[in-house]
Amino acid sequence: MDSILKAKWIAPASEMGEVCPVFRKCFSLEKKVERAVLQVTALGVYVSDINGTRVGNFVLAPGWTAYQKRLQYQAYDVTELLEKENTLSVTVGKGWYRGRLPGWKSTKQEALQKNPAGMLASLEILYVDGSSETIYTDESWNVQESQIRFSEIYDGETCDASFKTTVEGPVSLFEGPTETLIPQQGEEVREQERVSPCRIFTTPAGETVVDFGQEITGYVELSVDAPAGSEILLSHAEVMDQQGNFYTENYRSAKAKLQYFCREGKQVYKPQFTYFGFRYIRVDRFPGGPEAAKPENFTAVAVYSHMKRTGYLRSSNPLLNRLFENVVWGQRGNFLDVPTDCPQRDERLGWTGDAQVFIRTAALNFDVEKFFTKWLADMEADQGEDGFVGHVIPNMIDDPESSAAWADAATICPWEIYLAYGNPSILRNQFSCMKKWLHYIAVHTKEDYLWIGGNHFGDWLGLDAPSGSYKGSSNEDFIASAFYAHSTELVVKAGRVLGEDVSQYEELYSNIVNAFRKRFPVYHTQTECVLAAHFHLAEDCQAAADQLAGLVREAGTQLRTGFVGTPYLLHVLSEYGYTELAYSLLLREKYPSWLYPVTKGATTIWEHWDGIMEDGGFWSSDMNSYNHYAYGAVADWVYCVAAGIQTQEEHPGYEKAVIAPHPDARLGWLEAVVETRHGRIRSRWEREGDVWRYEIETPVESRICIDGREHTVPAGRYLYYSPCC
């Protein structure tokens, strides 16, 4: 049994308001220590230190989980930090647990907010002589006010480095959630890249603004030499407005402020319990005035889950290369313990729809197996008895109904993780959740074998949306029924991998397809064509793809799809003979397109294709994020079709691979590299005069397909040539 389970939950005996409490325990050691392990968690987020040295690298520990059922605790080896006389301190902030998430009313979050700023810890000490002792949180601890006077996820942090107190208050014991404690399951959130300012400038409104040249998720580290009590106040923003002034309206109610009161002399400070999504900071107050601020005073620190980078894309097109970087930065900025929709406004929630459309790209860019294993476990924990899956995970929204394509993350995400890494445990862990999701649909539909009725997000942000609507024009029953079929098919596939009897789901799938074809024989939008062909629901998938190509051309070679259709759009075109048209969409620079935001200076993926419009104006401030990774799903087409690196269902995790590149004369060259569980796969094509030159490296037996010719080859490096049309 982990020792933390024997500890007692403690909280300040007296109310401290917005101040973050710091819990302390002083103790002496008389014998030489062989090993010491600290286990700790909190109702909120915490930072622990021993003798003034921070313990571990985990930022915003213990992380964000479905708190009502799962609360992580961490274990740290602190052997080297211990001395003869010791002080163990743990400072606790609101974090996700007790913060004002989700930015609008939530009865679930209100219940969590009623909890105290509690923490739980144990320190196990093993001595060289073989004896041991354990220090637990109990009545012997004391609590003080910390220098962090306020901290909250949306609104920011206030720290007074000149504040000192010698007043020690008592702690109180309370019945905390011991039964929901679990060891650390996900990746640790850590500090990652450090970005220096590229310029400091004065706006037309006379504001002093620091530009880091890259939108990140994280915070600013301050380095100053100042008198005690001097104030620094920073505001955060993603973009400048049409006049070149600081713009924060799209943050909605999130104040996103960093306030710091200096101690005397040289000092370095960075927030402990909050984070921001930003490219720019406005220096509202600074010692000597905002104009005294210098680039060396500020460093932007990127913060996200500690994932290994595994995928790389490069090409001869600078705009396309910037798009690739934007996709990666969008993932970094939104994979902060959960796959959030955005990192800046009063939202930052684990939207299921965003996660499922992007997950294949996510698993190509980074090793996300551990990241998604934890998040999907929270999905199962939050799932209703009837199979309900919330719009966000952890679920803190009171909406009682599930939405198609969002809640289908319950089947799509486990399957994609299995394909990427070849580990069936993710299917085993989630199989019950997957089946329960199908049960929810069957109970809530108005018509057998289809999903008719309900409240859905439709083809969210589809460009063919009626005036005044965020939803595209695709039939919501069509979308819901298409995903019903897809999820059923994935349950069948997962069950076969696990050796389960899935005969009832095979029959259900057949019935859904037949019912779908009868109910929806005609397609009216790009997205409807995409889903009918991609999920193989059409009687004639080639005809559906032909219609799609016609609709794209009729629109002026423009996509009109939203969240549901866009991830599959290029795949359908290329699968059915329209690869050149797919490239035309990818390489298009005018609105709407993936490259249009790049021409407007984007450094991450935008929520709207025209988050900054052609005239420099903005979408309405209520929903206009400039770091919203979902449309970055296009990168999986570049990896898997343009460069041609694919895994196989019968050999998941790239145990055997298919490499089938599709070059285009508008690009001089393209290269993709993917680090798999079995080694590094590289695919590069380049135009040399009238021929294409292909360089392929594979660590496993692979099927290489070029110009319709297939070669099954062992691991190795290969060179091919083919005519360039």
NUKE-357227 format. One record per residue (C-alpha): x, y, z. Coordinates in steps of 0.1 Angstrom, whole numbers, plus 5000, padded with zeros to 4 digits. Example, Ala and Ser with C-alpha at 12.3 -4.5 7.8 and 13.67 -1.06 7.14 Angstrom:
<zados>
512349555078513749895071
</zados>
This chain:
<zados>
500050005000501350344991502150545023500050845012496950645018497750645055498151025056495451275067494051555046494851895060493652245053494152585069492152605101491352975093490053115060492753275039490653415011492453434978495853384993497553054985498452865017501852715023501852405046505052335065506652055085509952075102511851765112515351635121517151335109519751165131520750885108522150855073519450825046519450545020516450665001513550905006510250924986507751204989504151134978501851434975498651554961496151844966492651974960493952224935497552244922500652234943504352314945506552134971510052214982512452075007514852315024514052574997514752354967511752264945510751904943510351764908509651934875505851884873504052214866500452234878500651904897498751684904497151744870493651754857491451444860487851354865488251464901485051314915486450964907490151004900492751224917496351164909499251174934502951194925505951024940509351194940512751064950514051344974516951154989519451424978517451714992517451595028519751735055520051695093517551975098514651995073511652195063509152045039506752295023503752255001502052554986498552504972496652704945493152674931494052524898491452334879489952174910488752494927488952744899486152924882486052684852484452654827483753024824480052974827477752814852478552454861476952274890479652014889482452274892480552464919480552144940484352114937484852484945483352424980486252204990489052365011492652424999493552085011496651865006497851525015501451395017503751135031507551125032508950765035512550755047514650445046517950465065521250295057520950075088517749925074515250115097512650345083510150605093507350795075506251155080502551205073500351515070498551545103497751795131501451855137501852055105501352435104500252675076501153025066500153275040502453255010503753524988501153424961498353654970496053534942496153264915493553134892493752954858491853214838492653534856496353494863498453534894499553804919502853754938504253984964507953884968508354144995505653985017507053815048505153645076506253465107502753385118502153015118498552895119497152555128495852315102492552125104491851775094489051685070487651385051489351425017488851194987491250914997489150654979489650824945493450854947495450694919499250704911500350934884499050804851499551074825502551254813503951524836503351884825506752054823508452364812509652314776510952574751512152914762511453204737513053544738511353854726511853944690510954314696509454564720507354834704504955114712501455084697499455374682497655394716500955444734501155094749504454914755504154574740506554274739506354044709507753694713507153614676505453284685502153204702502752974731500952834761502852894793503953204811506553484812509653454834510653794847514253894854514654244870516754454894514354674913513554834946511354644971507654704965508054794928505054664907505154484874501754424857501554234825498554164802498553884776497253874740497353664709497053934682497154314676493954474664493254644630494954964642497954784657496854804693496754544720493654324716492154104744488454094737488653734725489853624760486253704771486153714809489653574814491653854828494953684820497053924842500353874858501154104888504354094907505554314936509354304937511654244966514954434968517554384942518054124914515353864912513753614889510053524890507553314871504053204880503352884899499752804895498452954862499252964825498353184796497953154758499753444742502253584717502253934731502454094765501554454773503654604800501154794820503454874850507154844854509854984876510755314860507655304838506655064810509155234786511955114809511254754800513954574780513954244761516254084786513554134813511253874797511453514786508353324775508352964788506252704769504452464792502852144781502751764787506151604784505751414751508551284728508551444694508151174668507051334635508651584612507451744579509451964556508952084520510152324494507252564502508052804530504352874537503652504539506652464563505152734585501852554585503652234597505252434625501852584633500352244636503052134660502852454681499052414682499452064697502052184722499852464733496752254737498151924751498552054786497451744805494251724786493651794749492052144753490352344726492252664733494652794760493753154763490053244770487753144798487352784784490452574779488452244781489051894769486551904740486051554727485351664691488651844687490551554702489051294678489551484646493151554655494251234672495951074642498051384635498751404673500151054673502351124643503851444657504451324692504251004713500851054729500050694740500450774777498751114773495650964758495550654780495050894810492551114792490450824780490450674815488851004826486350964798485350624811485150754847482851044836480750824813477050794824475550464833473450484801476650544780476450924779479751084770480151454777481251724753484351784774486551544794486951594824483251664821482251984839479352094816475852044827474451954793472751614797472851514760475751374740476651514705477551294675481151324663482151464697481151174719482350934692485751014706484950724728485550484699487750674675490450774700491150424714491250284679493650544666496050494696495950124689496850174653499650414661501350204688500049854684499249804720495849634725495649734762494050074752491249874735490949644765490849944789488150124768486149844753483349874779483250244773483050194736480149954738478250164763478450454738476650254712474050164738473450534744472750604708470450304705468350424735468250794725467450764688463950804674464550544647466150204649469550164632470050544627470550824651467651054645466951344668469051484697471051804700474351804680477052044670476651934634479452024610480652284635481952604619481152474584481552744559478252654543476452744575473152944572473453304583473653344620474552984627477852824637476752494623477252394587474352314564474951934565471951734579472551664616470751334614472951234585476151324605474951144636473950834617477250824598479250834630476850574645477950344617481650434621481650384659479950044655482549944629485250034653483749834681483649534658487349584649488349644685486449334696488149114670491549234682490549144718489048804708485548914718482348794704481149084683478548914662475749134675477749444666478449304631474749264626474049604640476649754616475049584586471649714597472950074601474550074567471349944550469150194569471550474561471450404524467750404523467350714544470150924529470450834492471251194481474051424494473751794495477051924510480751864508480751714543477851474535479851354505482951324526481351114553479450894529482650804510485150794539482950574561481950364531478350424536477450524500476150264476478750404452481650564471483350674438480150854428480151034462483751134457483051254422480251464436482551604462485151704437482451874417481252064447484752174455485352304420481952474419482852664450485952794432488252514444487352594480486452384510483152454526483552194554483652244592484952034621483351714609484151714572487551884571489651614586488651364560488251594530491651554514491751174522488451114502489651324473493051144470491550794477489150824447491450974422491551354430494951394445495751694424492551864436493551774472496851944467495052244453493152284485496252234506498352484487495652744483496753074499493553274496490753254522489452994529492452774532495052624556497652874542495553184544496253224582499953174575499853474551498253674580501153584603499653294622502053084643499452834655496252694640493152924642489652844653488253014622489753014587489453394588490153464624491753774609489653874579491053994546490354354556492154304589488954284610488054014634485353754640483053834670485053824702482853554718484553274699487753364681490753164692494153194675495452864690492852604682494452284669491552094653492152204616495752104620494451754613495351814577498951714586497951354588497051364551500551504544502251234564500050944552499151034516501551304503504551144519502750814521503650674555500950444567500350184593498249874587495349744607496649394605500149514616499449814639502150034654504050014621505049654627504849644590504349964570502950084537504850364520502850504491503950864483501951094461504051384447502751704431504651914406503752234425506152124452509852064444510251824473508551684505509951484533508351314563509951134592508050924618509750764648507650454655507850184681509949984656512250254644512450554621510550564588511550834563509850914530511151184507510351274471512051534450511651644414514851604393514051734358511451514343511551244370510551204406513351074429512050884460514250814490512650564515514050434548512150174567513149974598510549704591509249494562507249734542505049754511506350034489503850164463504950404436503050474403500850174409503849934413504149754446507349614461507449424494510849494508512749414540514149684564516549914546517150224525515750244490515950474460513250484432512650694401509450754382508350984354507051324364503851404347
</zados>
